[in-house]
């Protein structure tokens, strides 16, 4: 079994440090354009890229854990390439990932004025261990606001709500009870549509619960893996 972690919008593989340290042999990836390579403008294109990557690596019985955008990629992968998967773990994600128009407008401004990116991360990582929060912020600068904007537009286009029922794979949805970007109701709706799926809600976790509450999240993932 191969466990792969997929970062969220404008993110990086390093954000999964607490998970890759805990799960021996697991792997966290950087999506194209984060910062190397060309950005892919849609979630289906990122899913297709990931499928090619997994095929080239020869991985079997893959479990995809994805945060936000990464969760959308994992769901898309489950729809397009289910034969490659053993399970799916969307974290702070859902079958639709709409973004407020004002947020996209502000990101468009940040592309020409990168200093504005400080506003986006001002209080975002307050509950994340300072060392890891520092790494995430540094990598966001390396990725550039263009990557964040690209990813948010990809999220905004994403909608597989009417296809969720066709997912027949084991699925664990993890969400923080204080997540305002993808609140618990997103996970509840998703789980209700997928037979056998279940949700774990992380107390006092925000949109970045996996980095804020790694012990609780890792325990939930480990328990799920043991059922596969």
SVG drawing of the C-alpha trace seen along z (x, -y; Angstrom):
<svg xmlns="http://www.w3.org/2000/svg" viewBox="-26 -46 37 50">
<polyline fill="none" stroke="black" stroke-width="0.4" points="0.0,0.0 1.3,-3.5 0.1,-6.5 0.4,-9.8 -0.3,-13.3 -1.4,-16.1 -1.2,-19.8 -3.8,-22.5 -3.9,-25.7 -0.5,-27.5 0.8,-24.8 3.8,-22.5 4.7,-18.9 6.5,-20.1 3.1,-21.0 2.6,-17.3 5.7,-16.9 3.9,-15.6 2.3,-12.9 5.3,-11.8 7.4,-11.6 4.7,-9.4 3.8,-7.1 6.9,-5.2 7.2,-5.0 4.5,-7.6 5.2,-10.4 4.0,-14.0 4.2,-15.5 4.5,-19.0 2.0,-19.6 3.3,-21.0 4.3,-24.7 4.8,-24.5 7.4,-25.8 8.8,-23.5 7.2,-22.9 4.1,-24.5 0.9,-25.1 -2.1,-23.0 -5.3,-25.1 -7.9,-22.5 -8.4,-19.7 -8.9,-17.1 -5.6,-18.0 -3.8,-17.7 -5.5,-14.4 -4.3,-13.2 -0.8,-14.3 -0.9,-12.4 -2.1,-9.3 0.8,-9.4 3.2,-10.0 1.8,-7.0 2.0,-4.8 5.6,-5.8 6.5,-5.0 4.7,-1.6 2.7,-2.3 -0.1,0.2 -2.9,0.0 -2.6,-3.7 -4.3,-5.8 -4.6,-9.4 -4.9,-12.0 -5.4,-15.5 -6.0,-18.9 -8.6,-21.2 -7.5,-21.4 -5.6,-18.2 -8.8,-16.6 -10.6,-17.6 -7.8,-16.0 -8.2,-12.8 -11.9,-12.8 -11.4,-13.4 -8.8,-10.6 -11.3,-8.3 -13.8,-9.0 -11.4,-8.8 -8.9,-6.1 -10.6,-4.0 -8.7,-0.9 -5.5,-2.4 -6.8,-3.2 -7.3,-1.4 -8.8,-4.4 -9.3,-8.2 -8.8,-10.7 -10.1,-14.2 -9.0,-16.7 -10.8,-20.0 -12.4,-19.4 -15.5,-18.5 -17.2,-17.7 -17.5,-21.4 -14.9,-24.0 -16.4,-27.4 -14.2,-30.5 -15.6,-33.9 -15.1,-36.3 -13.5,-38.9 -10.8,-36.4 -9.9,-35.8 -9.9,-39.5 -7.4,-40.0 -5.2,-37.3 -5.2,-38.8 -3.9,-42.0 -1.3,-40.0 0.1,-38.7 1.4,-42.2 1.9,-43.2 3.4,-40.1 3.6,-41.9 -0.2,-41.6 0.3,-37.9 1.2,-38.7 -2.5,-39.5 -3.5,-36.0 -1.2,-34.3 -1.5,-36.8 -3.5,-34.6 -3.8,-31.5 -1.1,-29.4 -1.4,-30.7 -2.2,-27.2 0.6,-25.5 3.9,-24.8 6.1,-27.9 8.9,-26.0 6.5,-24.3 4.4,-27.5 7.7,-29.3 8.5,-26.7 4.9,-26.8 5.1,-30.6 8.6,-30.5 7.4,-27.9 4.3,-30.0 6.6,-32.9 8.6,-30.5 5.5,-29.3 4.4,-32.9 0.9,-34.4 0.3,-33.1 0.2,-29.5 -2.2,-30.4 -4.5,-32.2 -4.3,-29.3 -5.2,-26.8 -8.1,-28.9 -9.5,-29.2 -9.2,-25.4 -11.1,-25.0 -13.8,-27.4 -14.4,-25.4 -14.5,-22.1 -17.9,-20.5 -18.5,-16.7 -21.4,-16.8 -23.7,-14.9 -21.0,-12.2 -20.1,-11.5 -22.5,-8.5 -20.5,-6.7 -17.4,-6.6 -17.2,-3.0 -13.9,-3.2 -13.3,-3.4 -13.3,-7.1 -12.5,-9.0 -13.3,-12.7 -11.3,-14.7 -12.3,-18.2 -11.7,-20.7 -14.7,-21.8 -13.5,-25.4 -12.9,-25.2 -14.7,-28.1 -13.3,-27.6 -14.6,-24.1 -16.9,-23.6 -17.9,-20.2 -21.2,-20.3 -19.1,-19.8 -17.7,-16.6 -21.1,-15.5 -22.7,-15.9 -19.9,-14.0 -20.0,-11.1 -23.8,-10.9 -23.5,-10.4 -20.7,-7.7 -21.6,-4.3 -19.5,-3.2 -17.7,-6.6 -17.2,-8.2 -16.1,-11.5 -13.7,-12.4 -14.2,-15.9 -11.1,-17.4 -11.9,-19.5 -10.5,-23.0 -9.1,-22.4 -9.3,-25.0 -8.8,-24.5 -5.3,-23.3 -6.2,-20.8 -3.8,-18.2 -0.9,-20.5 -2.4,-22.0 -3.6,-18.7 -1.3,-16.1 -1.7,-13.5 -5.5,-13.4 -5.3,-13.4 -2.6,-10.7 -4.6,-8.5 -7.6,-8.9 -5.6,-8.0 -3.9,-5.1 -7.3,-3.6 -8.6,-4.0 -5.6,-2.3 -6.0,0.6 -9.5,1.2 -8.2,1.5"/>
</svg>
